[in-house]
Amino acid sequence: MKTKSAAKKRFRKTGTGKIRRGAKGRRHILTKRTRKSKRQLRGGRLVHKADEANIKLLIPYA
């Protein structure tokens, strides 16, 4: 079984088995955002519980 290349670039598994993802809105047009909002986008987010099962199929060995 192969890992989906797009998924391995976007998701990681945490120590407890949950799936982490990056925050959206960090690519471009950041000049209009406040310093605080850009700082809050640094950390990762957890994938929603409803999507977790599908993503685990895409990264079986993670």
C-alpha distance (Angstrom), angle and dihedral (degrees) to the residues before:
residue distance angle dihedral
M1 . . .
K2 3.79 . .
T3 3.78 127.7 .
K4 3.80 113.7 -121.7
S5 3.81 106.1 -111.2
A6 3.79 94.6 -144.8
A7 3.80 90.9 52.5
K8 3.80 96.5 48.9
K9 3.80 89.3 55.8
R10 3.82 92.7 51.7
F11 3.79 107.8 34.7
R12 3.81 138.7 50.1
K13 3.76 131.6 -177.4
T14 3.80 118.8 -121.2
G15 3.77 124.9 -138.6
T16 3.79 91.5 -96.8
G17 3.82 92.9 51.0
K18 3.80 99.4 -101.6
I19 3.80 121.2 130.8
R20 3.80 121.9 -113.3
R21 3.79 126.8 -157.0
G22 3.77 136.2 179.6
A23 3.78 123.4 -99.0
K24 3.78 117.8 -98.3
G25 3.80 123.2 -123.1
R26 3.82 100.3 45.8
R27 3.81 101.3 109.7
H28 3.80 108.2 79.8
I29 3.83 145.0 -22.6
L30 3.78 91.2 55.0
T31 3.79 95.1 143.7
K32 3.79 93.2 85.6
R33 3.80 92.7 52.1
T34 3.78 122.1 90.6
R35 3.78 121.7 -114.4
K36 3.80 89.7 -111.3
S37 3.80 95.2 53.3
K38 3.82 92.3 48.7
R39 3.79 90.2 49.7
Q40 3.80 91.6 51.5
L41 3.81 90.6 53.7
R42 3.81 92.2 61.9
G43 3.77 98.4 82.6
G44 3.79 124.7 72.1
R45 3.76 126.3 -108.2
L46 3.78 132.2 -139.0
V47 3.78 119.0 -111.0
H48 3.80 114.0 -112.4
K49 3.79 115.6 -96.2
A50 3.83 92.1 -118.6
D51 3.83 91.6 58.5
E52 3.79 97.4 40.0
A53 3.82 97.5 87.5
N54 3.82 93.2 52.6
I55 3.79 93.1 49.1
K56 3.81 92.2 48.4
L57 3.80 87.4 59.2
L58 3.81 89.9 54.9
I59 3.83 94.1 51.6
P60 3.82 103.8 36.4
Y61 3.82 96.9 162.2
A62 3.80 99.1 42.4
